[in-house]
Amino acid sequence: MYSLFGEPQLSDWDYWLQRISEFYKIIEITVNGIKAIRKIRKIIRKEYTITEIHEKMQTGELHFGDKISVLGTFSEYLPFIDPKFLYANDKWQRLPKTLPRTARLESINDIHCGALFELYREDAFSQEVIPIFYGNNSSILNRFTGDMLKIDARISKVPYDYLKIINQGESFKFEKEEGLNIPFGLDVLEADLYGLIDTFKVNSWIVGNLNPSPKLNKEKKNCLTCRHGFAYMPIDPIDWPMKVGCLNYKSQNTDTSDELKKATEDFLRLEERGISFINFPNVFSHFEVFCPKVDIINDDERKKAITLLIGAIKENIEGLFGFPGAIFLEEDDAEIPEKMNVNVDFQFDQMNRITKQEFDPSLVKEWICPHYKPKPNGVTN
């Protein structure tokens, strides 16, 4: 068919074929555009929270090997160390506690372990936490406890070397089937600073032993010689004299006095109140000195805790047994060695150990009764 000007003109059929072709081209362009948007969405990963990672691992929306982005507050001090790793004796593990024994570990086989908490978290005591792992060349080594980070990471199983020292916390435990739980963490790929917080609290502490140690007279039956008994004393501020607690204070099968129950409950409140103390789980061979809720970002608080710990092992612990009234012991209750070695078995910071640090003895507060008045020279009774 031709027009009046000699040019070919489309038939009705050809016209509709052209319109249909143009319509399908529009659809194709639209579909391709949607596919491109989906690709962009895959590249720009959603930023997960610690809680969301756990939830979506349980529902199957996330899997081992998935690459994700996560926002959180970083800590080098871990709250999920298995007590068996810290304390060889069962009595240590049964000692009442309200706060975790946070610890900064050295790398194991060139793999470092950190902890990531929910964004804006200001202490290392939350149950919502996930372990993160990184190598010697990772940029996260330049980051500090309390930094808020945006991390690109891969969901992975906890490395074998860390399995024996990490508890399977609820927030990073994948229940594959009933009775089979697999702890997981994040392998850090990239880490960028997202923000800073002004305060971040950890616990500073040491555990150790006295060798030789005071030997209790086992024939004299009391709470100190009972296998359920432990001794403690607040040390900052000092609260004289030593108190006695009971590991079995909640049991209905023991005749525990109201006074002993109260003393044990008072001991538990020390951690929540942020009061430092010494305790002897194995009276008096082993000890723990515990400084709770220390702001690791605040230089004054950090140095005060370190001075208290160093002063304890250098001067104060041994001095307790030479100071009258410190411990309820009669002459025949125990045999006190003339000289005791105060040994540290484990401490909260394995990367910068306080046993190698210098300290100013003038800053150490002596553990003495605030009402004690030494007798005048020449007075013996």
C-alpha positions in Angstrom: 0.0 0.0 0.0 1.3 3.4 -1.0 0.4 6.9 0.1 -0.4 9.8 -2.2 3.2 10.9 -2.1 4.6 7.6 -3.3 5.7 6.4 0.2 4.7 2.9 1.5 2.0 3.0 4.1 1.5 0.3 6.9 -1.5 -2.0 6.7 -3.7 -2.3 9.8 -1.9 -5.7 10.6 1.6 -4.3 10.3 0.6 -1.3 12.4 -0.6 -3.5 15.3 2.5 -5.6 15.0 4.7 -2.6 15.4 2.6 -1.3 18.4 2.9 -4.8 20.1 6.6 -4.8 19.5 7.0 -1.4 21.1 4.9 -2.5 24.1 7.1 -5.5 24.7 10.2 -3.4 24.4 8.8 -1.2 27.2 8.1 -4.2 29.4 11.7 -5.5 28.7 13.2 -2.2 29.7 11.1 -2.2 32.9 12.1 -5.7 33.8 15.8 -5.0 33.2 15.5 -1.9 35.4 14.0 -3.9 38.2 16.8 -6.5 37.9 19.4 -3.7 38.1 17.8 -2.3 41.2 17.9 -5.8 42.8 21.6 -6.1 42.0 22.2 -2.7 43.6 20.3 -3.8 46.7 22.4 -6.9 46.9 25.6 -4.8 46.7 24.4 -2.4 49.4 23.9 -4.8 52.2 21.4 -4.3 55.0 23.1 -3.3 58.3 22.2 -5.8 60.9 22.1 -5.5 64.7 23.4 -8.2 67.0 19.9 -9.3 68.0 18.8 -9.5 64.3 21.7 -11.8 63.4 20.8 -14.3 66.1 17.1 -14.1 65.2 17.7 -14.6 61.4 20.1 -17.4 62.0 17.4 -19.2 63.9 14.7 -18.6 61.2 17.0 -19.6 58.3 17.2 -16.1 56.7 20.9 -16.0 57.4 23.4 -18.9 57.1 27.0 -19.8 57.8 29.1 -18.2 55.0 26.8 -15.3 54.4 28.4 -11.9 54.1 26.7 -9.2 56.1 27.2 -5.7 57.4 26.7 -5.0 61.1 26.8 -2.0 63.4 27.9 -2.4 67.0 30.1 -1.2 69.9 33.4 -3.0 69.9 35.2 -4.4 73.0 38.6 -6.1 73.3 37.4 -7.4 76.7 35.3 -10.5 76.3 32.4 -11.3 78.6 31.9 -14.9 77.4 35.0 -16.7 78.7 34.3 -20.1 80.1 35.0 -20.1 83.9 36.7 -23.4 83.6 39.4 -21.7 81.5 40.0 -19.1 84.3 39.6 -21.2 87.4 40.9 -24.7 87.7 39.1 -25.4 91.0 35.4 -26.1 91.0 34.8 -23.9 94.0 35.9 -20.8 92.0 33.2 -21.6 89.5 30.5 -22.0 92.1 31.3 -18.7 93.8 28.3 -16.4 93.5 28.7 -13.7 90.8 26.5 -11.1 89.2 29.0 -9.7 86.6 31.1 -11.6 84.0 34.9 -11.7 84.4 35.7 -9.7 81.3 39.2 -10.5 79.8 41.3 -9.3 76.9 43.1 -12.3 75.5 46.3 -12.6 73.4 45.7 -14.0 69.9 45.6 -17.8 69.4 47.4 -19.0 66.3 47.4 -15.4 65.0 43.6 -15.2 65.3 42.3 -12.4 67.6 39.0 -12.4 69.3 36.9 -9.4 70.2 33.3 -8.8 71.2 30.6 -6.7 69.4 27.7 -5.4 71.4 24.6 -3.5 70.4 25.2 0.1 69.2 25.7 2.6 72.0 26.3 0.0 74.6 28.4 1.5 77.4 29.6 -1.7 79.2 30.7 -5.2 78.4 28.1 -7.0 80.6 25.2 -7.5 78.2 24.0 -10.9 77.0 23.4 -9.5 73.5 26.9 -9.9 72.2 28.6 -11.8 69.4 32.3 -12.8 69.1 34.3 -11.4 66.2 37.5 -12.8 64.8 40.3 -11.1 62.8 43.9 -11.6 61.8 47.2 -9.8 62.4 46.7 -7.5 59.4 43.1 -6.5 60.1 42.3 -2.8 60.4 40.3 -3.6 63.6 43.7 -3.8 65.4 43.8 0.0 65.2 40.4 0.3 66.9 39.8 0.7 70.7 37.3 -0.7 73.2 34.3 1.6 73.1 34.6 2.4 69.4 31.3 2.1 67.4 32.1 0.2 64.2 30.5 -0.6 60.9 31.8 -4.1 60.0 31.6 -6.1 56.9 31.9 -9.7 57.9 31.2 -13.4 57.1 29.1 -15.5 59.5 31.3 -18.4 60.6 31.7 -21.1 63.2 33.8 -20.2 66.2 37.4 -21.3 65.4 38.4 -24.6 67.0 41.1 -23.1 69.2 38.5 -20.8 70.8 35.8 -23.4 71.3 37.2 -24.7 74.6 37.5 -21.2 76.2 34.2 -19.6 74.9 30.8 -20.2 76.5 28.0 -20.8 74.0 26.1 -17.6 74.7 22.4 -17.5 73.7 23.0 -14.6 71.4 25.6 -16.4 69.3 24.3 -20.0 69.5 22.6 -21.6 66.4 20.3 -24.5 67.3 20.7 -26.8 64.3 18.5 -29.5 65.9 17.3 -30.4 69.4 20.3 -31.0 71.6 22.8 -29.8 68.9 24.0 -26.2 69.3 26.7 -24.6 67.2 28.3 -21.4 68.4 28.9 -18.8 65.7 30.7 -15.6 65.2 31.8 -13.1 62.6 35.0 -13.2 60.5 35.9 -9.5 60.0 36.5 -8.5 56.4 36.5 -4.7 56.8 35.9 -2.4 59.8 35.2 1.3 59.7 34.7 3.8 62.5 31.0 4.7 62.9 31.2 6.8 66.0 32.6 7.2 69.5 31.1 6.9 73.0 32.4 8.6 76.1 32.4 5.7 78.6 32.7 2.0 78.4 32.9 -0.2 81.6 34.8 -3.5 82.0 35.8 -5.5 85.1 39.5 -5.4 86.2 40.6 -8.4 88.3 43.2 -10.9 89.2 43.1 -14.4 90.6 46.1 -16.1 92.4 47.4 -18.1 95.3 49.4 -17.8 98.4 52.3 -20.2 98.7 52.9 -21.1 101.4 49.4 -20.3 102.6 47.8 -20.0 106.1 46.8 -23.5 107.3 43.5 -23.7 109.0 42.9 -26.0 112.0 40.4 -28.4 110.5 39.5 -29.8 113.9 37.9 -26.4 114.8 34.6 -26.6 112.9 33.4 -23.2 111.6 32.4 -21.5 108.4 36.0 -20.9 107.4 36.8 -24.7 107.5 33.5 -25.7 105.9 33.7 -26.7 102.2 30.9 -24.3 101.4 32.5 -21.3 103.2 34.4 -18.4 101.6 35.8 -15.1 103.0 35.6 -11.6 101.5 36.2 -8.0 102.3 35.4 -4.7 100.5 38.6 -2.8 99.8 37.6 0.4 98.1 36.3 1.8 100.4 37.7 -0.6 103.0 35.1 -2.3 105.1 36.8 -3.9 108.1 37.0 -6.8 109.1 36.8 -9.9 106.8 33.3 -11.3 106.2 32.3 -14.9 105.7 29.8 -16.1 103.0 28.3 -19.5 102.1 28.2 -21.1 98.6 25.2 -23.1 99.8 23.2 -20.1 101.3 20.1 -20.8 99.1 19.9 -24.5 99.9 16.9 -25.7 101.8 18.9 -28.7 103.1 21.4 -26.8 105.2 21.0 -24.9 108.4 22.4 -21.6 107.2 22.0 -18.7 109.7 20.2 -15.5 108.7 23.5 -13.6 109.4 25.4 -15.9 107.0 22.7 -15.5 104.3 22.8 -11.7 104.7 26.6 -11.6 104.4 26.5 -13.6 101.2 23.8 -11.4 99.7 25.8 -8.3 100.7 28.8 -9.9 98.8 26.7 -10.2 95.6 25.6 -6.6 95.8 29.2 -5.4 95.8 29.6 -6.1 92.1 26.4 -4.3 91.2 27.3 -1.3 93.3 30.8 -1.1 91.8 32.6 -1.7 95.0 36.0 -3.4 94.8 36.7 -6.4 97.0 39.0 -9.4 97.7 37.6 -12.8 98.2 39.1 -16.2 99.2 37.1 -19.0 97.7 39.5 -21.5 99.1 40.3 -20.1 102.5 43.0 -18.9 102.5 45.1 -20.5 99.8 43.5 -18.8 96.7 42.2 -15.3 96.2 40.5 -13.0 93.7 40.8 -9.2 93.7 37.9 -7.7 91.8 37.3 -4.1 90.6 33.8 -3.9 89.0 32.6 -1.4 86.5 35.9 0.3 85.6 35.5 2.9 82.8 38.3 1.7 80.6 38.2 5.0 78.6 38.7 7.1 81.7 42.4 7.3 82.5 41.9 8.1 86.1 39.5 5.2 86.7 41.7 2.8 84.8 44.9 3.8 86.6 43.1 3.6 90.0 42.0 0.0 89.4 45.5 -1.0 88.2 47.1 0.6 91.3 44.6 -1.2 93.5 45.4 -4.6 91.9 49.2 -4.1 91.9 49.1 -2.8 95.5 47.1 -5.9 96.5 49.7 -8.4 95.3 52.7 -6.3 96.2 51.7 -5.3 99.7 48.2 -5.7 101.0 47.2 -9.3 100.7 50.1 -10.6 102.7 49.7 -7.7 105.1 46.1 -8.9 106.0 47.5 -11.8 108.0 49.9 -9.7 110.0 47.4 -7.0 111.0 45.4 -7.5 114.2 41.7 -8.0 113.7 41.7 -8.4 109.9 40.5 -12.0 110.0 38.6 -13.7 112.8 41.4 -16.1 113.7 42.5 -17.1 117.2 46.1 -18.2 117.8 45.2 -21.9 117.4 42.8 -21.4 114.5 45.5 -21.3 111.8 49.2 -21.5 111.2 50.4 -18.3 109.6 53.7 -18.5 107.6 56.2 -15.8 108.4 56.6 -15.1 104.7 54.1 -15.8 101.9 54.6 -15.5 98.2 51.6 -13.9 96.4 51.3 -15.4 93.0 49.0 -14.3 90.1 47.5 -17.2 88.1 45.4 -15.1 85.7 44.5 -11.5 85.2 41.9 -9.6 83.1 44.4 -8.2 80.6 46.7 -10.8 79.0 48.1 -8.3 76.5 49.4 -5.7 78.9 49.9 -7.6 82.2 49.8 -5.6 85.4 52.5 -7.8 86.9 55.0 -6.2 84.4 53.8 -2.7 85.0 55.4 -0.1 87.3 53.3 1.6 89.9 53.7 4.4 92.5 53.6 2.8 96.0 52.5 6.2 97.5 49.2 5.8 95.7 48.4 2.5 97.3 45.9 2.6 100.1 46.8 0.3 102.9 44.2 -2.2 103.9 43.8 -1.3 107.6 41.0 -0.6 109.9 40.1 3.1 109.7 39.7 3.1 113.5 43.0 1.4 114.2 45.4 3.2 116.5 48.8 1.7 117.0 49.9 1.3 120.6 52.4 3.8 121.9 56.1 2.7 121.9 56.9 0.4 124.8 53.3 -0.7 125.4 53.0 -4.5 124.9 49.5 -5.2 126.2 
